[in-house]
């Protein structure tokens, strides 16, 4: 099972993020999950440990520290060191991420930075998915879909929709699909900046988003999908 997501931005036409996701019941042992053919580009493999990898201090919460968390409903946890080799059941979330920022002189630096941010988002999202298990384990698929809809509505009410819009598309992958998106091209060799870097004559004033966003609380069935009483990839990944 998998999903391919594409993120683009209308005011940055040279910028895009492709994320292909797949899930398997293993410990990350499938090296060819996205393709059985060798790839032309170099692919960096990064293993994410949701329990022991460091997260930004501003996102740390004691209740989401999987080194000490234990689920009351499923009895899963605590994740002790070496848990990947001993934990049952276990599932691995595979992500194939391609970032393109085809801007002369900035491509490599920006792409590396975006990859780091995406890794942090995925790490935090998967930690939360495990730490919140008691809140979602009893939800039906219909309740999950309704929760997603209500969360999106709550977000739109908070920040609104302002052009230029950011486009996010998701395409379910057939089980036999194995090909991933192509890699970003190398920084072009040129002594002149490309035309699209010219400063526009008029720029719309940006509107800042609020610092906080209250989302639905899945633990309360009576107010699960009512606005504005509501319950963060990276992210968390949905079975894709």
C-alpha positions as CSV (number, residue, x, y, z in Angstrom):
1,X,0.0,0.0,0.0
2,X,1.3,3.5,-0.8
3,X,0.6,7.1,-1.7
4,X,2.6,9.5,-3.8
5,X,2.2,13.2,-2.7
6,X,3.3,16.3,-4.6
7,X,3.6,19.7,-3.0
8,X,3.9,22.7,-5.3
9,X,3.7,26.5,-4.8
10,X,2.2,28.9,-7.4
11,X,4.6,31.7,-6.5
12,X,7.7,29.4,-6.6
13,X,7.2,27.5,-9.9
14,X,10.7,26.1,-9.6
15,X,10.1,24.5,-6.2
16,X,8.4,21.1,-5.6
17,X,8.4,18.3,-3.1
18,X,7.6,14.7,-4.1
19,X,7.0,12.2,-1.3
20,X,6.2,8.5,-2.1
21,X,5.2,6.5,1.0
22,X,4.9,2.8,1.5
23,X,4.4,0.6,4.6
24,X,5.5,-2.9,5.3
25,X,5.4,-5.2,8.3
26,X,9.2,-5.4,8.8
27,X,12.1,-3.6,10.5
28,X,13.2,-1.6,7.4
29,X,14.9,-4.5,5.7
30,X,13.4,-4.0,2.2
31,X,16.1,-2.0,0.3
32,X,14.2,-2.2,-3.0
33,X,10.7,-1.3,-1.9
34,X,10.5,1.6,-4.4
35,X,12.3,0.1,-7.3
36,X,14.0,-3.1,-8.2
37,X,16.0,-1.3,-10.9
38,X,19.2,0.6,-10.0
39,X,18.7,4.4,-10.0
40,X,20.7,6.8,-11.9
41,X,20.8,9.4,-9.1
42,X,22.4,8.9,-5.7
43,X,19.9,8.1,-3.0
44,X,20.8,8.8,0.6
45,X,19.2,6.3,3.1
46,X,18.3,7.8,6.4
47,X,17.0,5.7,9.2
48,X,14.6,7.4,11.7
49,X,14.3,6.0,15.2
50,X,11.1,7.5,16.7
51,X,12.2,6.8,20.3
52,X,15.8,7.7,20.5
53,X,16.5,10.3,17.7
54,X,16.7,13.8,19.0
55,X,13.9,16.2,18.1
56,X,14.0,20.1,18.3
57,X,13.7,21.1,22.0
58,X,10.7,23.3,21.3
59,X,8.7,20.2,20.2
60,X,9.6,18.0,23.1
61,X,6.8,16.8,25.5
62,X,7.2,14.4,28.3
63,X,3.9,12.7,27.3
64,X,5.4,11.9,23.8
65,X,8.7,10.6,25.0
66,X,8.5,7.0,23.8
67,X,11.3,6.0,26.1
68,X,8.8,6.3,29.0
69,X,5.4,6.1,27.3
70,X,3.3,3.0,27.8
71,X,-0.2,2.6,26.2
72,X,-3.0,1.8,28.6
73,X,-5.3,0.3,25.9
74,X,-2.8,-1.7,23.9
75,X,0.0,-2.2,26.5
76,X,2.6,-1.2,23.9
77,X,5.7,0.5,25.1
78,X,8.0,1.4,26.8
79,X,10.4,1.5,23.8
80,X,13.7,0.5,25.3
81,X,17.0,0.8,23.5
82,X,17.2,-1.8,20.8
83,X,13.4,-1.9,20.5
84,X,13.5,-2.2,16.7
85,X,14.9,-5.7,17.0
86,X,12.6,-6.8,19.8
87,X,9.3,-5.0,19.4
88,X,6.2,-6.9,18.2
89,X,4.2,-6.0,16.2
90,X,6.3,-3.6,14.2
91,X,5.8,-1.7,10.9
92,X,8.2,0.3,8.9
93,X,7.2,3.5,7.1
94,X,9.2,4.0,4.0
95,X,9.5,7.4,2.4
96,X,11.1,8.3,-0.9
97,X,11.5,12.1,-0.9
98,X,12.6,14.3,-3.8
99,X,13.1,18.1,-3.4
100,X,13.5,20.3,-6.4
101,X,14.5,24.0,-6.1
102,X,15.8,25.0,-9.5
103,X,17.2,28.4,-8.6
104,X,20.6,29.4,-9.7
105,X,23.1,29.6,-6.8
106,X,20.7,28.4,-4.2
107,X,19.6,24.9,-5.3
108,X,21.9,22.7,-3.2
109,X,21.6,24.7,0.0
110,X,17.8,25.0,-0.1
111,X,17.2,21.4,-1.0
112,X,19.4,20.2,1.8
113,X,17.6,22.4,4.3
114,X,14.2,21.2,3.1
115,X,15.2,17.6,3.5
116,X,16.3,18.3,7.1
117,X,13.0,20.0,7.9
118,X,11.0,17.1,6.3
119,X,13.0,14.6,8.4
120,X,12.2,16.5,11.6
121,X,8.5,16.7,10.6
122,X,8.3,12.9,9.9
123,X,10.1,12.1,13.2
124,X,7.8,14.2,15.2
125,X,4.7,13.0,13.4
126,X,5.5,9.3,13.9
127,X,6.4,9.9,17.6
128,X,3.0,11.4,18.1
129,X,1.2,8.7,16.1
130,X,2.6,6.1,18.6
131,X,2.1,8.3,21.7
132,X,-1.5,9.1,20.8
133,X,-2.4,5.5,20.2
134,X,-4.9,5.4,23.0
135,X,-6.8,8.3,21.4
136,X,-7.2,6.7,17.9
137,X,-7.0,3.0,18.4
138,X,-10.8,2.6,18.7
139,X,-11.7,4.9,15.9
140,X,-13.4,3.5,12.8
141,X,-12.2,4.4,9.3
142,X,-15.3,6.5,8.9
143,X,-14.5,8.4,12.1
144,X,-10.9,8.9,10.9
145,X,-12.1,10.4,7.6
146,X,-14.5,12.7,9.4
147,X,-11.8,13.7,11.8
148,X,-9.5,14.6,8.8
149,X,-12.4,16.7,7.3
150,X,-13.1,18.5,10.5
151,X,-9.4,19.2,11.1
152,X,-9.0,20.7,7.6
153,X,-12.1,22.8,8.2
154,X,-10.8,24.1,11.5
155,X,-7.4,24.9,9.9
156,X,-9.1,26.9,7.1
157,X,-11.2,28.8,9.6
158,X,-8.0,29.8,11.5
159,X,-5.7,30.7,8.6
160,X,-8.1,31.1,5.7
161,X,-7.2,30.5,2.1
162,X,-5.1,33.3,0.5
163,X,-3.7,33.2,-3.1
164,X,-1.2,32.3,-4.3
165,X,-2.2,28.9,-3.0
166,X,0.0,25.9,-2.2
167,X,-1.1,22.8,-4.2
168,X,-1.0,19.4,-2.5
169,X,-2.0,16.3,-4.5
170,X,-2.0,12.7,-3.5
171,X,-2.1,9.8,-5.8
172,X,-2.7,6.2,-4.5
173,X,-0.1,3.8,-5.8
174,X,-1.0,0.4,-7.0
175,X,0.6,-2.4,-5.1
176,X,2.8,-3.3,-8.1
177,X,4.1,0.3,-8.5
178,X,7.8,0.5,-7.9
179,X,9.1,3.6,-9.6
180,X,9.9,6.7,-7.7
181,X,10.1,10.3,-8.9
182,X,13.1,11.5,-10.8
183,X,15.9,13.3,-9.0
184,X,16.4,17.1,-9.0
185,X,18.7,18.3,-11.7
186,X,22.1,19.8,-10.7
187,X,22.6,23.5,-10.3
188,X,22.8,25.1,-13.8
189,X,26.2,26.5,-14.7
190,X,25.6,30.1,-15.7
191,X,27.0,33.5,-14.8
192,X,23.6,35.2,-14.9
193,X,20.6,34.7,-12.7
194,X,17.6,33.2,-14.4
195,X,14.7,35.4,-15.5
196,X,12.3,34.1,-12.8
197,X,14.5,35.6,-10.1
198,X,13.7,39.2,-11.1
199,X,11.9,41.1,-8.4
200,X,8.2,41.7,-9.3
201,X,6.9,45.2,-9.5
202,X,4.1,44.7,-7.0
203,X,4.1,42.2,-4.2
204,X,1.0,41.4,-2.2
205,X,1.4,41.9,1.5
206,X,1.7,38.7,3.4
207,X,-0.8,37.9,6.1
208,X,0.7,36.1,9.1
209,X,-0.9,32.9,10.5
210,X,-1.9,32.7,14.2
211,X,0.6,31.2,16.5
212,X,-1.8,28.5,17.9
213,X,-4.3,26.2,16.4
214,X,-6.8,24.2,18.4
215,X,-7.7,20.9,16.7
216,X,-10.3,18.3,17.5
217,X,-9.9,16.0,20.6
218,X,-10.5,12.4,19.4
219,X,-10.8,11.3,23.0
220,X,-14.2,13.0,23.3
221,X,-16.7,11.4,21.0
222,X,-19.5,13.9,21.8
223,X,-17.4,16.8,20.5
224,X,-15.2,15.0,18.0
225,X,-16.3,16.9,14.9
226,X,-17.9,20.0,16.2
227,X,-16.3,23.4,15.5
228,X,-14.7,25.1,17.1
229,X,-13.9,22.6,19.9
230,X,-11.1,20.7,18.1
231,X,-7.8,18.1,18.6
232,X,0.3,18.1,14.3
233,X,3.9,14.8,8.4
234,X,5.4,14.8,8.6
235,X,2.8,13.7,9.0
236,X,1.8,11.5,10.2
237,X,1.8,9.3,7.7
238,X,-1.4,7.7,6.8
239,X,-1.4,4.2,5.4
240,X,-0.4,5.3,1.9
